């Protein structure tokens, strides 16, 4: 009886006695996200390619004679001047070869002197018929043969002198010398000209790269149109983007385009040159080059980190007027610095999530803190969207 009475009382007083009824669950807290308004402005359209840096001139220093390396006479990684001594090779075997060649030259010169004396002595005698003409002509032929022997001996001696001079390896041009490839005691030059080191001229640095055929055609046509329209003489300048994302301060110019397109890759080889004050850029660095080919008015820009990619599809989280989330598919275009051009899927003035993208889901209500695109995306060079060629 008491149990039934208690149950009746709890049913009547549920609204006033918390212990007798079930509490309602508190509302879930709103997600804190940072949002930015889609930026709209005119932006440049680039053609961009990955390349590798090299000196304006790359020189291989090689051993031109065989011998044991005696000394390394330069500091690796430091500038050298034309004519500086870089290496010495043991000169003794070549000095002996030169002495032998000079001895043969002296012997040939003595033979020539005797033959010339015979011709000089026979000339008046043959005129008086004191000797036969055949003896005279034989003496003339012997003199000519002796002269030929002298010429050959002189050439051999000169070659021996040149070989001996090659035991002192001198810098062929001024530039930055690399690490040495050989050390004292190494036998060099046997069977092949051994590579000793490399010298790079870095007052101007070159970047060699390949671009798709259609990009080259687009650039070439736009460049011609610009020259005709603006009466410009120079080609459109190139930019060099280094491995840390920084932009080289000096603009460059296109200095070489290969004569043909590679039929296997459909790309063409090109090279751009950039002034290199301070010689900060070194050979072998992987970098990107880009050139402006057009301007796109009223482009829609969003930070790269606001765009998520899944199986080749690009999405952004749009914050609607009621602060709920809509996940929307977009078509991503070229990257401009750390921003991404959105070709379709967004409208100017819409708000998108730039921080907290991984936490949001469709329909979820968020607590939005508005920041500017510039705050959300610091300027830094970045590659284009996959599959995009400007």
Secondary structure, DSSP 8 states (H G I E B T S, - for coil): -HHHHHHHHHHHTTTT-GGGS---------EEEEEEE-EEEEEEEEEEEEEEEEEEEEEEEE--S-EEEEEE-S-TTSEE-TT-EEEEE--HHHHHHHHHHHHHHHHHHHHHHHHHHHHHHHHHHHHTTSS-HHHHHHHHHHHHHHHHHHHHHHHHHHHHHHHHHTTEEE-SS-EEE---S--TT-EE-SSS--EEEEEEEEEEEEEEEEEEHHHHHHHHHHHHHHHHHH---S---EEEE-TTS-B-SS-EEEEEE-SS-BTTTTEEEEEEEEE-GGG-S-TT-EEEEEEEEEEEEEEEEEEGGG-EEETTEEEEEEE-TTSBEEEEEEEEEEEETTEEEEEES--TT-EEEEE-TTT--TT-BEEEEE--HHHHS--------TT---
